[in-house]
């Protein structure tokens, strides 16, 4: 158990996936999902799984039972029952997955609601790999018999690239054709790179329909997904790791850390450890709608002085009360020599708009000459992608990322490392030459910007929703190193990771 906790932050290590064959296709099965469907070395689909999402888009983790796996040299059949139990949600589903010698795979669900509850989604999600799909043509067939020819987007699409899907056909490689067909609901596609997933996702039900939706006890939900892959598969390359040293110089980003949400003064030992990290900056969030913002600012400026680092001052401004903003500017002037940059967020919106920037940036320029000023979103990149902050008055765009919006297992978290390069590259397309800041990077979502109701309290003995035990494990360290690699290579100029101490910190410190 101690080894498992050290490696992954959990009492047990993840189970190895089951390797399967469906004709010329290789498949992995793991915990009710199939992953990495490949024809030779060509990845056709990243994953097919089913999800139950509550009224706040929270994912209800199933308990899998009665699992049966039958494998042959070129085919397989899997069946299992999944029980979804969380708060008022009680949903039971029977699943079957079959893979034929002809390279045809089918995944079905027969589910029944055991209680009445609100849901945002129940059903299949299909992940498409970026490398094999970006820029490729795709023919989408619609339920009315019509068809549309489009392509998988190269840069991250802010909105659904394909809608109203009954089936879709594309070529993952020159000699390979793939076709997916769906039944039981209407499907559409979103660009999951908006949330640093390295995939496009086809899912049901369309987001343009109202949600959440009432599910009544006794209601039956049935769906099916069928994949057909034809053509000649390229042989898999030999598993040889190759390393090369390039003479090309890489401008390394400035890396810092965030203040603890537990609002604490750093103790002497924690300060010494943090100073050894060689950090560039310390992120301070100043929520101007809160009564205690001045004392919070004073405490965090003292923490920054202890760490002997620059300050990333993040101002959550209330547009209707700019007098508080003016008072904050006066307070910050006392630490002007220590400011690395100032970020302006609209406390009432997901991204910062032109009106607020015109109100506050000129004053900031006068008060802090030479200090970089930026704006964007404190939420996911998708919010900035959909409501783009104008860049005329600012020096950089900023957004936050975390790898656990859609999936929570180690393999899915690892996949998001590659996805981090896509958000930076896409941001650069509309940054108009401004720098790109990624702040903060956290292992879990800090808050839910798309909640439609109150978040449930954690179960007894469970940590808060924003806490992940893997953060202080060796897996967490490896994930962080991978994140730095991809963000640096993609051209991010400035990155803030995690928090100092406490439940969401890089160390416990003197926090209980």
One Martini backbone bead per residue (centre of mass of N, CA, C, O) as a GRO file, in nm:
protein
  512
    1UNK     BB    1   0.057   0.063  -0.021
    2UNK     BB    2   0.294   0.265   0.003
    3UNK     BB    3   0.379   0.249  -0.293
    4UNK     BB    4   0.110   0.344  -0.416
    5UNK     BB    5   0.107   0.621  -0.278
    6UNK     BB    6   0.375   0.724  -0.389
    7UNK     BB    7   0.300   0.692  -0.696
    8UNK     BB    8  -0.047   0.779  -0.684
    9UNK     BB    9  -0.207   0.848  -0.399
   10UNK     BB   10  -0.304   0.549  -0.371
   11UNK     BB   11  -0.377   0.227  -0.242
   12UNK     BB   12  -0.397   0.157  -0.558
   13UNK     BB   13  -0.312   0.035  -0.847
   14UNK     BB   14  -0.367   0.025  -1.160
   15UNK     BB   15  -0.503  -0.161  -1.388
   16UNK     BB   16  -0.461  -0.356  -1.645
   17UNK     BB   17  -0.536  -0.384  -1.952
   18UNK     BB   18  -0.721  -0.545  -2.203
   19UNK     BB   19  -0.629  -0.731  -2.473
   20UNK     BB   20  -0.763  -0.696  -2.809
   21UNK     BB   21  -0.952  -0.836  -3.097
   22UNK     BB   22  -1.073  -0.705  -3.433
   23UNK     BB   23  -0.921  -0.840  -3.638
   24UNK     BB   24  -0.717  -0.568  -3.741
   25UNK     BB   25  -0.786  -0.480  -3.450
   26UNK     BB   26  -0.688  -0.300  -3.169
   27UNK     BB   27  -0.773  -0.335  -2.812
   28UNK     BB   28  -0.881  -0.175  -2.507
   29UNK     BB   29  -0.982  -0.279  -2.176
   30UNK     BB   30  -1.137  -0.051  -1.918
   31UNK     BB   31  -1.371   0.000  -1.702
   32UNK     BB   32  -1.609  -0.007  -1.945
   33UNK     BB   33  -1.387   0.062  -2.165
   34UNK     BB   34  -1.262   0.157  -2.485
   35UNK     BB   35  -0.925   0.169  -2.622
   36UNK     BB   36  -0.715   0.217  -2.867
   37UNK     BB   37  -0.815   0.200  -3.166
   38UNK     BB   38  -0.633  -0.003  -3.404
   39UNK     BB   39  -0.454   0.006  -3.725
   40UNK     BB   40  -0.193  -0.075  -3.624
   41UNK     BB   41  -0.051   0.257  -3.602
   42UNK     BB   42  -0.353   0.352  -3.632
   43UNK     BB   43  -0.564   0.572  -3.486
   44UNK     BB   44  -0.910   0.577  -3.464
   45UNK     BB   45  -0.974   0.559  -3.148
   46UNK     BB   46  -0.950   0.654  -2.815
   47UNK     BB   47  -1.269   0.627  -2.716
   48UNK     BB   48  -1.537   0.432  -2.546
   49UNK     BB   49  -1.810   0.563  -2.350
   50UNK     BB   50  -2.008   0.608  -2.057
   51UNK     BB   51  -2.225   0.877  -1.923
   52UNK     BB   52  -2.309   1.038  -1.609
   53UNK     BB   53  -2.459   1.363  -1.576
   54UNK     BB   54  -2.530   1.605  -1.387
   55UNK     BB   55  -2.656   1.931  -1.331
   56UNK     BB   56  -2.318   2.012  -1.310
   57UNK     BB   57  -2.139   1.794  -1.480
   58UNK     BB   58  -2.110   1.565  -1.304
   59UNK     BB   59  -1.950   1.259  -1.255
   60UNK     BB   60  -2.075   0.933  -1.231
   61UNK     BB   61  -1.944   0.674  -1.074
   62UNK     BB   62  -1.928   0.341  -1.134
   63UNK     BB   63  -2.042   0.015  -1.049
   64UNK     BB   64  -1.892  -0.282  -1.144
   65UNK     BB   65  -2.064  -0.584  -1.259
   66UNK     BB   66  -2.087  -0.882  -1.405
   67UNK     BB   67  -1.820  -0.946  -1.555
   68UNK     BB   68  -1.764  -1.039  -1.907
   69UNK     BB   69  -1.484  -1.204  -2.082
   70UNK     BB   70  -1.450  -1.283  -2.434
   71UNK     BB   71  -1.180  -1.437  -2.606
   72UNK     BB   72  -1.010  -1.419  -2.923
   73UNK     BB   73  -0.800  -1.386  -3.183
   74UNK     BB   74  -1.050  -1.192  -3.358
   75UNK     BB   75  -1.238  -1.162  -3.092
   76UNK     BB   76  -1.518  -1.027  -2.883
   77UNK     BB   77  -1.695  -1.031  -2.549
   78UNK     BB   78  -1.883  -0.795  -2.347
   79UNK     BB   79  -2.020  -0.781  -2.008
   80UNK     BB   80  -2.217  -0.550  -1.795
   81UNK     BB   81  -2.286  -0.384  -1.484
   82UNK     BB   82  -2.404  -0.049  -1.396
   83UNK     BB   83  -2.388   0.154  -1.101
   84UNK     BB   84  -2.550   0.470  -1.036
   85UNK     BB   85  -2.452   0.645  -0.731
   86UNK     BB   86  -2.575   0.982  -0.644
   87UNK     BB   87  -2.756   1.093  -0.433
   88UNK     BB   88  -3.047   1.104  -0.638
   89UNK     BB   89  -2.892   0.898  -0.813
   90UNK     BB   90  -3.044   0.608  -0.994
   91UNK     BB   91  -2.860   0.395  -1.218
   92UNK     BB   92  -2.905   0.123  -1.457
   93UNK     BB   93  -2.671  -0.077  -1.664
   94UNK     BB   94  -2.645  -0.258  -1.969
   95UNK     BB   95  -2.356  -0.399  -2.132
   96UNK     BB   96  -2.221  -0.431  -2.473
   97UNK     BB   97  -1.924  -0.579  -2.636
   98UNK     BB   98  -1.824  -0.612  -2.981
   99UNK     BB   99  -1.583  -0.810  -3.182
  100UNK     BB  100  -1.507  -0.876  -3.505
  101UNK     BB  101  -1.325  -1.020  -3.767
  102UNK     BB  102  -1.408  -0.757  -3.959
  103UNK     BB  103  -1.384  -0.486  -3.776
  104UNK     BB  104  -1.641  -0.483  -3.581
  105UNK     BB  105  -1.791  -0.247  -3.346
  106UNK     BB  106  -2.008  -0.283  -3.052
  107UNK     BB  107  -2.207  -0.055  -2.839
  108UNK     BB  108  -2.432  -0.109  -2.563
  109UNK     BB  109  -2.740   0.021  -2.401
  110UNK     BB  110  -2.939  -0.071  -2.100
  111UNK     BB  111  -3.139   0.155  -1.920
  112UNK     BB  112  -3.251   0.239  -1.573
  113UNK     BB  113  -3.443   0.425  -1.365
  114UNK     BB  114  -3.461   0.421  -0.998
  115UNK     BB  115  -3.498   0.733  -1.018
  116UNK     BB  116  -3.549   1.069  -0.976
  117UNK     BB  117  -3.373   1.309  -1.193
  118UNK     BB  118  -3.110   1.519  -1.285
  119UNK     BB  119  -2.975   1.579  -1.621
  120UNK     BB  120  -2.724   1.638  -1.884
  121UNK     BB  121  -2.619   1.326  -1.922
  122UNK     BB  122  -2.680   1.015  -2.117
  123UNK     BB  123  -2.410   0.833  -2.259
  124UNK     BB  124  -2.221   0.837  -2.529
  125UNK     BB  125  -1.860   0.858  -2.585
  126UNK     BB  126  -1.637   0.977  -2.849
  127UNK     BB  127  -1.291   0.958  -2.919
  128UNK     BB  128  -1.075   1.160  -3.121
  129UNK     BB  129  -0.783   1.184  -3.261
  130UNK     BB  130  -0.582   1.440  -3.362
  131UNK     BB  131  -0.352   1.340  -3.550
  132UNK     BB  132  -0.564   1.166  -3.745
  133UNK     BB  133  -0.780   1.432  -3.793
  134UNK     BB  134  -0.660   1.692  -3.845
  135UNK     BB  135  -0.796   1.825  -4.147
  136UNK     BB  136  -0.994   1.609  -4.205
  137UNK     BB  137  -1.231   1.468  -4.371
  138UNK     BB  138  -1.602   1.470  -4.316
  139UNK     BB  139  -1.892   1.267  -4.335
  140UNK     BB  140  -2.223   1.370  -4.254
  141UNK     BB  141  -2.506   1.206  -4.137
  142UNK     BB  142  -2.850   1.265  -4.123
  143UNK     BB  143  -3.172   1.190  -4.021
  144UNK     BB  144  -3.295   1.326  -4.306
  145UNK     BB  145  -3.056   1.219  -4.532
  146UNK     BB  146  -2.845   1.412  -4.518
  147UNK     BB  147  -2.526   1.579  -4.601
  148UNK     BB  148  -2.190   1.665  -4.472
  149UNK     BB  149  -1.890   1.840  -4.561
  150UNK     BB  150  -1.600   1.836  -4.364
  151UNK     BB  151  -1.368   1.916  -4.085
  152UNK     BB  152  -1.127   1.881  -3.876
  153UNK     BB  153  -0.993   2.089  -3.668
  154UNK     BB  154  -0.695   2.246  -3.607
  155UNK     BB  155  -0.801   2.454  -3.443
  156UNK     BB  156  -0.979   2.544  -3.182
  157UNK     BB  157  -1.309   2.503  -3.147
  158UNK     BB  158  -1.563   2.686  -2.990
  159UNK     BB  159  -1.754   2.501  -3.154
  160UNK     BB  160  -1.945   2.279  -3.308
  161UNK     BB  161  -1.846   2.115  -3.597
  162UNK     BB  162  -2.068   1.884  -3.544
  163UNK     BB  163  -2.413   1.805  -3.629
  164UNK     BB  164  -2.657   1.592  -3.639
  165UNK     BB  165  -2.570   1.276  -3.590
  166UNK     BB  166  -2.575   0.941  -3.738
  167UNK     BB  167  -2.313   0.955  -3.924
  168UNK     BB  168  -1.953   0.885  -3.999
  169UNK     BB  169  -1.682   0.969  -4.236
  170UNK     BB  170  -1.328   0.869  -4.254
  171UNK     BB  171  -0.957   0.918  -4.286
  172UNK     BB  172  -0.692   0.833  -4.089
  173UNK     BB  173  -0.576   0.711  -4.358
  174UNK     BB  174  -0.518   0.647  -4.681
  175UNK     BB  175  -0.608   0.312  -4.642
  176UNK     BB  176  -0.840   0.417  -4.433
  177UNK     BB  177  -1.173   0.341  -4.325
  178UNK     BB  178  -1.428   0.514  -4.129
  179UNK     BB  179  -1.733   0.418  -3.938
  180UNK     BB  180  -2.001   0.585  -3.765
  181UNK     BB  181  -2.286   0.480  -3.569
  182UNK     BB  182  -2.609   0.596  -3.439
  183UNK     BB  183  -2.836   0.527  -3.156
  184UNK     BB  184  -3.100   0.683  -2.938
  185UNK     BB  185  -2.975   0.962  -3.045
  186UNK     BB  186  -2.833   1.279  -3.067
  187UNK     BB  187  -2.536   1.384  -3.221
  188UNK     BB  188  -2.220   1.550  -3.141
  189UNK     BB  189  -1.939   1.782  -3.167
  190UNK     BB  190  -1.641   1.848  -2.979
  191UNK     BB  191  -1.358   2.038  -2.871
  192UNK     BB  192  -1.156   1.912  -2.616
  193UNK     BB  193  -0.914   2.114  -2.620
  194UNK     BB  194  -1.051   2.332  -2.443
  195UNK     BB  195  -0.973   2.107  -2.188
  196UNK     BB  196  -0.694   1.943  -2.280
  197UNK     BB  197  -0.796   1.735  -2.452
  198UNK     BB  198  -0.668   1.492  -2.697
  199UNK     BB  199  -0.968   1.558  -2.845
  200UNK     BB  200  -1.256   1.457  -2.992
  201UNK     BB  201  -1.622   1.473  -2.924
  202UNK     BB  202  -1.879   1.242  -2.933
  203UNK     BB  203  -2.224   1.315  -2.840
  204UNK     BB  204  -2.487   1.313  -2.599
  205UNK     BB  205  -2.682   1.567  -2.607
  206UNK     BB  206  -2.761   1.844  -2.739
  207UNK     BB  207  -2.679   2.168  -2.616
  208UNK     BB  208  -2.931   2.328  -2.739
  209UNK     BB  209  -3.075   2.182  -2.538
  210UNK     BB  210  -3.221   2.168  -2.257
  211UNK     BB  211  -3.067   2.217  -1.926
  212UNK     BB  212  -3.173   2.023  -1.726
  213UNK     BB  213  -3.321   1.687  -1.705
  214UNK     BB  214  -3.584   1.490  -1.642
  215UNK     BB  215  -3.573   1.177  -1.473
  216UNK     BB  216  -3.772   0.899  -1.452
  217UNK     BB  217  -3.884   0.652  -1.296
  218UNK     BB  218  -3.842   0.382  -1.536
  219UNK     BB  219  -3.667   0.495  -1.742
  220UNK     BB  220  -3.552   0.424  -2.071
  221UNK     BB  221  -3.213   0.364  -2.205
  222UNK     BB  222  -3.109   0.345  -2.555
  223UNK     BB  223  -2.795   0.249  -2.717
  224UNK     BB  224  -2.570   0.279  -3.014
  225UNK     BB  225  -2.237   0.181  -3.132
  226UNK     BB  226  -2.076   0.173  -3.463
  227UNK     BB  227  -1.777   0.019  -3.602
  228UNK     BB  228  -1.601   0.062  -3.921
  229UNK     BB  229  -1.304  -0.097  -4.063
  230UNK     BB  230  -1.117  -0.031  -4.357
  231UNK     BB  231  -0.825  -0.166  -4.477
  232UNK     BB  232  -0.484  -0.107  -4.462
  233UNK     BB  233  -0.255  -0.183  -4.223
  234UNK     BB  234  -0.004  -0.065  -4.059
  235UNK     BB  235   0.267  -0.144  -3.918
  236UNK     BB  236   0.415  -0.163  -3.633
  237UNK     BB  237   0.648  -0.022  -3.473
  238UNK     BB  238   0.916  -0.027  -3.307
  239UNK     BB  239   1.001  -0.028  -2.959
  240UNK     BB  240   1.184   0.268  -2.978
  241UNK     BB  241   1.384   0.483  -2.813
  242UNK     BB  242   1.445   0.827  -2.907
  243UNK     BB  243   1.723   1.057  -2.891
  244UNK     BB  244   1.770   1.421  -2.909
  245UNK     BB  245   1.991   1.696  -2.966
  246UNK     BB  246   1.933   2.035  -2.976
  247UNK     BB  247   2.047   2.365  -3.077
  248UNK     BB  248   1.789   2.483  -3.012
  249UNK     BB  249   1.643   2.750  -2.860
  250UNK     BB  250   1.456   2.771  -2.550
  251UNK     BB  251   1.216   2.964  -2.415
  252UNK     BB  252   1.162   2.987  -2.090
  253UNK     BB  253   0.932   2.995  -1.868
  254UNK     BB  254   0.769   3.149  -1.615
  255UNK     BB  255   0.763   3.013  -1.278
  256UNK     BB  256   0.495   2.957  -1.044
  257UNK     BB  257   0.282   3.024  -0.754
  258UNK     BB  258   0.013   2.985  -0.544
  259UNK     BB  259  -0.197   3.068  -0.321
  260UNK     BB  260  -0.364   2.967  -0.056
  261UNK     BB  261  -0.702   2.902   0.009
  262UNK     BB  262  -0.643   2.893   0.336
  263UNK     BB  263  -0.523   3.152   0.436
  264UNK     BB  264  -0.188   3.166   0.498
  265UNK     BB  265   0.094   3.183   0.679
  266UNK     BB  266   0.408   3.120   0.624
  267UNK     BB  267   0.629   2.912   0.732
  268UNK     BB  268   0.961   2.858   0.765
  269UNK     BB  269   0.982   2.576   0.628
  270UNK     BB  270   0.811   2.628   0.376
  271UNK     BB  271   0.975   2.864   0.273
  272UNK     BB  272   1.239   2.708   0.226
  273UNK     BB  273   1.131   2.506   0.021
  274UNK     BB  274   1.019   2.712  -0.189
  275UNK     BB  275   1.289   2.859  -0.246
  276UNK     BB  276   1.427   2.599  -0.377
  277UNK     BB  277   1.253   2.617  -0.656
  278UNK     BB  278   1.296   2.889  -0.814
  279UNK     BB  279   1.086   3.105  -0.829
  280UNK     BB  280   0.928   3.383  -0.990
  281UNK     BB  281   0.624   3.366  -0.867
  282UNK     BB  282   0.316   3.503  -0.698
  283UNK     BB  283  -0.015   3.428  -0.665
  284UNK     BB  284  -0.274   3.684  -0.626
  285UNK     BB  285  -0.605   3.691  -0.514
  286UNK     BB  286  -0.841   3.969  -0.564
  287UNK     BB  287  -1.155   3.995  -0.408
  288UNK     BB  288  -1.350   4.283  -0.427
  289UNK     BB  289  -1.627   4.155  -0.297
  290UNK     BB  290  -1.473   4.113  -0.044
  291UNK     BB  291  -1.425   4.223   0.280
  292UNK     BB  292  -1.110   4.087   0.321
  293UNK     BB  293  -0.907   4.185   0.092
  294UNK     BB  294  -0.693   4.353   0.248
  295UNK     BB  295  -0.585   4.132   0.439
  296UNK     BB  296  -0.515   3.932   0.217
  297UNK     BB  297  -0.311   4.111   0.071
  298UNK     BB  298  -0.117   4.157   0.304
  299UNK     BB  299  -0.042   3.860   0.357
  300UNK     BB  300   0.060   3.789   0.060
  301UNK     BB  301   0.285   4.000   0.049
  302UNK     BB  302   0.445   3.874   0.280
  303UNK     BB  303   0.488   3.599   0.144
  304UNK     BB  304   0.645   3.709  -0.099
  305UNK     BB  305   0.877   3.830   0.070
  306UNK     BB  306   0.974   3.560   0.184
  307UNK     BB  307   1.027   3.432  -0.111
  308UNK     BB  308   1.151   3.641  -0.309
  309UNK     BB  309   0.917   3.734  -0.519
  310UNK     BB  310   0.711   3.794  -0.748
  311UNK     BB  311   0.390   3.940  -0.851
  312UNK     BB  312   0.066   3.804  -0.925
  313UNK     BB  313  -0.197   4.022  -0.980
  314UNK     BB  314  -0.541   3.934  -0.922
  315UNK     BB  315  -0.825   4.108  -1.043
  316UNK     BB  316  -1.158   4.100  -0.914
  317UNK     BB  317  -1.384   4.292  -1.076
  318UNK     BB  318  -1.641   4.527  -1.006
  319UNK     BB  319  -1.794   4.731  -1.226
  320UNK     BB  320  -2.005   4.882  -1.016
  321UNK     BB  321  -1.722   4.916  -0.815
  322UNK     BB  322  -1.447   5.116  -0.872
  323UNK     BB  323  -1.360   5.217  -0.589
  324UNK     BB  324  -1.226   4.955  -0.501
  325UNK     BB  325  -1.018   4.950  -0.719
  326UNK     BB  326  -0.875   5.215  -0.640
  327UNK     BB  327  -0.791   5.113  -0.359
  328UNK     BB  328  -0.620   4.878  -0.460
  329UNK     BB  329  -0.411   5.042  -0.612
  330UNK     BB  330  -0.301   5.186  -0.361
  331UNK     BB  331  -0.208   4.927  -0.219
  332UNK     BB  332  -0.014   4.822  -0.453
  333UNK     BB  333   0.196   5.054  -0.458
  334UNK     BB  334   0.364   4.938  -0.212
  335UNK     BB  335   0.442   4.682  -0.434
  336UNK     BB  336   0.554   4.774  -0.722
  337UNK     BB  337   0.850   4.645  -0.721
  338UNK     BB  338   0.709   4.330  -0.711
  339UNK     BB  339   0.575   4.337  -0.983
  340UNK     BB  340   0.508   4.141  -1.266
  341UNK     BB  341   0.180   4.141  -1.278
  342UNK     BB  342  -0.153   4.219  -1.413
  343UNK     BB  343  -0.487   4.099  -1.361
  344UNK     BB  344  -0.805   4.119  -1.537
  345UNK     BB  345  -1.123   4.051  -1.393
  346UNK     BB  346  -1.457   3.966  -1.425
  347UNK     BB  347  -1.662   3.881  -1.158
  348UNK     BB  348  -1.937   3.842  -1.366
  349UNK     BB  349  -1.750   3.690  -1.578
  350UNK     BB  350  -1.566   3.464  -1.777
  351UNK     BB  351  -1.470   3.721  -1.939
  352UNK     BB  352  -1.289   3.990  -2.055
  353UNK     BB  353  -1.392   4.298  -2.158
  354UNK     BB  354  -1.376   4.605  -2.305
  355UNK     BB  355  -1.511   4.792  -2.094
  356UNK     BB  356  -1.328   4.728  -1.850
  357UNK     BB  357  -1.055   4.795  -1.980
  358UNK     BB  358  -1.120   5.098  -2.032
  359UNK     BB  359  -1.156   5.164  -1.723
  360UNK     BB  360  -0.863   5.037  -1.593
  361UNK     BB  361  -0.595   5.044  -1.761
  362UNK     BB  362  -0.510   5.343  -1.756
  363UNK     BB  363  -0.465   5.346  -1.445
  364UNK     BB  364  -0.251   5.121  -1.439
  365UNK     BB  365  -0.039   5.263  -1.617
  366UNK     BB  366   0.006   5.500  -1.422
  367UNK     BB  367   0.068   5.334  -1.153
  368UNK     BB  368   0.234   5.092  -1.346
  369UNK     BB  369   0.499   5.138  -1.492
  370UNK     BB  370   0.613   4.847  -1.672
  371UNK     BB  371   0.369   4.671  -1.613
  372UNK     BB  372   0.212   4.398  -1.687
  373UNK     BB  373  -0.105   4.360  -1.869
  374UNK     BB  374  -0.391   4.143  -1.826
  375UNK     BB  375  -0.629   3.903  -1.978
  376UNK     BB  376  -0.945   3.690  -1.961
  377UNK     BB  377  -0.950   3.385  -1.779
  378UNK     BB  378  -1.032   3.177  -1.485
  379UNK     BB  379  -1.100   2.957  -1.670
  380UNK     BB  380  -1.137   2.802  -1.934
  381UNK     BB  381  -1.039   2.827  -2.256
  382UNK     BB  382  -1.326   2.821  -2.380
  383UNK     BB  383  -1.413   3.102  -2.277
  384UNK     BB  384  -1.204   3.258  -2.450
  385UNK     BB  385  -1.280   3.132  -2.728
  386UNK     BB  386  -1.586   3.244  -2.717
  387UNK     BB  387  -1.481   3.513  -2.540
  388UNK     BB  388  -1.279   3.739  -2.664
  389UNK     BB  389  -1.024   3.920  -2.562
  390UNK     BB  390  -0.914   4.215  -2.615
  391UNK     BB  391  -0.566   4.334  -2.706
  392UNK     BB  392  -0.511   4.651  -2.727
  393UNK     BB  393  -0.452   4.709  -2.390
  394UNK     BB  394  -0.263   4.455  -2.370
  395UNK     BB  395   0.010   4.205  -2.308
  396UNK     BB  396  -0.186   3.955  -2.222
  397UNK     BB  397  -0.305   3.628  -2.214
  398UNK     BB  398  -0.536   3.436  -1.997
  399UNK     BB  399  -0.551   3.098  -1.849
  400UNK     BB  400  -0.681   2.795  -1.738
  401UNK     BB  401  -0.589   2.457  -1.619
  402UNK     BB  402  -0.722   2.112  -1.630
  403UNK     BB  403  -0.747   1.737  -1.644
  404UNK     BB  404  -1.068   1.716  -1.487
  405UNK     BB  405  -1.347   1.739  -1.666
  406UNK     BB  406  -1.400   1.424  -1.795
  407UNK     BB  407  -1.154   1.273  -1.652
  408UNK     BB  408  -0.964   1.062  -1.379
  409UNK     BB  409  -0.756   0.890  -1.486
  410UNK     BB  410  -0.429   0.847  -1.555
  411UNK     BB  411  -0.445   0.817  -1.864
  412UNK     BB  412  -0.612   1.074  -1.916
  413UNK     BB  413  -0.414   1.271  -1.785
  414UNK     BB  414  -0.176   1.208  -1.975
  415UNK     BB  415  -0.316   1.301  -2.241
  416UNK     BB  416  -0.327   1.617  -2.159
  417UNK     BB  417  -0.040   1.703  -2.219
  418UNK     BB  418  -0.067   1.738  -2.525
  419UNK     BB  419  -0.317   1.937  -2.505
  420UNK     BB  420  -0.157   2.197  -2.407
  421UNK     BB  421  -0.044   2.291  -2.684
  422UNK     BB  422  -0.317   2.368  -2.822
  423UNK     BB  423  -0.402   2.615  -2.650
  424UNK     BB  424  -0.160   2.792  -2.712
  425UNK     BB  425  -0.171   2.789  -3.023
  426UNK     BB  426  -0.463   2.904  -3.036
  427UNK     BB  427  -0.415   3.167  -2.877
  428UNK     BB  428  -0.203   3.282  -3.079
  429UNK     BB  429  -0.416   3.337  -3.313
  430UNK     BB  430  -0.565   3.582  -3.109
  431UNK     BB  431  -0.320   3.762  -2.965
  432UNK     BB  432  -0.161   3.963  -3.146
  433UNK     BB  433   0.142   3.906  -3.012
  434UNK     BB  434   0.079   3.830  -2.745
  435UNK     BB  435   0.111   3.691  -2.464
  436UNK     BB  436   0.104   3.367  -2.283
  437UNK     BB  437  -0.086   3.273  -2.001
  438UNK     BB  438  -0.076   3.007  -1.749
  439UNK     BB  439  -0.340   3.063  -1.501
  440UNK     BB  440  -0.372   2.803  -1.346
  441UNK     BB  441  -0.225   2.492  -1.271
  442UNK     BB  442  -0.431   2.208  -1.208
  443UNK     BB  443  -0.546   1.887  -1.115
  444UNK     BB  444  -0.812   2.038  -1.043
  445UNK     BB  445  -1.100   2.184  -1.013
  446UNK     BB  446  -1.170   2.477  -0.842
  447UNK     BB  447  -1.431   2.542  -1.020
  448UNK     BB  448  -1.773   2.573  -1.146
  449UNK     BB  449  -1.877   2.766  -1.421
  450UNK     BB  450  -2.141   2.550  -1.508
  451UNK     BB  451  -2.332   2.561  -1.288
  452UNK     BB  452  -2.697   2.502  -1.200
  453UNK     BB  453  -2.610   2.446  -0.896
  454UNK     BB  454  -2.539   2.328  -0.612
  455UNK     BB  455  -2.285   2.183  -0.455
  456UNK     BB  456  -2.205   1.907  -0.312
  457UNK     BB  457  -2.109   1.764  -0.043
  458UNK     BB  458  -1.887   1.580   0.085
  459UNK     BB  459  -1.826   1.293   0.189
  460UNK     BB  460  -1.748   1.124   0.447
  461UNK     BB  461  -1.391   1.135   0.430
  462UNK     BB  462  -1.386   1.332   0.196
  463UNK     BB  463  -1.257   1.541  -0.008
  464UNK     BB  464  -1.260   1.799  -0.174
  465UNK     BB  465  -1.313   1.846  -0.510
  466UNK     BB  466  -1.016   2.007  -0.549
  467UNK     BB  467  -0.884   1.739  -0.441
  468UNK     BB  468  -0.564   1.554  -0.499
  469UNK     BB  469  -0.351   1.297  -0.401
  470UNK     BB  470  -0.156   1.299  -0.661
  471UNK     BB  471   0.006   1.567  -0.628
  472UNK     BB  472   0.223   1.424  -0.405
  473UNK     BB  473   0.311   1.229  -0.612
  474UNK     BB  474   0.493   1.087  -0.863
  475UNK     BB  475   0.280   1.134  -1.072
  476UNK     BB  476   0.251   1.439  -1.022
  477UNK     BB  477   0.543   1.505  -1.099
  478UNK     BB  478   0.533   1.393  -1.389
  479UNK     BB  479   0.300   1.569  -1.489
  480UNK     BB  480   0.438   1.840  -1.442
  481UNK     BB  481   0.676   1.794  -1.630
  482UNK     BB  482   0.501   1.754  -1.885
  483UNK     BB  483   0.368   2.030  -1.878
  484UNK     BB  484   0.621   2.200  -1.910
  485UNK     BB  485   0.707   2.089  -2.180
  486UNK     BB  486   0.451   2.163  -2.356
  487UNK     BB  487   0.431   2.465  -2.283
  488UNK     BB  488   0.715   2.545  -2.370
  489UNK     BB  489   0.708   2.440  -2.669
  490UNK     BB  490   0.444   2.625  -2.742
  491UNK     BB  491   0.505   2.930  -2.597
  492UNK     BB  492   0.482   2.984  -2.314
  493UNK     BB  493   0.562   3.260  -2.084
  494UNK     BB  494   0.360   3.181  -1.832
  495UNK     BB  495   0.348   2.993  -1.515
  496UNK     BB  496   0.106   2.850  -1.282
  497UNK     BB  497   0.134   2.636  -0.993
  498UNK     BB  498  -0.081   2.581  -0.783
  499UNK     BB  499   0.006   2.567  -0.438
  500UNK     BB  500   0.166   2.584  -0.152
  501UNK     BB  501  -0.040   2.500   0.088
  502UNK     BB  502  -0.221   2.222   0.167
  503UNK     BB  503  -0.466   2.053  -0.003
  504UNK     BB  504  -0.352   2.226  -0.281
  505UNK     BB  505  -0.059   2.174  -0.234
  506UNK     BB  506   0.292   2.088  -0.247
  507UNK     BB  507   0.231   2.106   0.066
  508UNK     BB  508   0.119   2.100   0.390
  509UNK     BB  509   0.259   2.212   0.622
  510UNK     BB  510   0.064   2.366   0.894
  511UNK     BB  511  -0.176   2.206   0.784
  512UNK     BB  512  -0.459   1.996   0.851
   0.00000   0.00000   0.00000
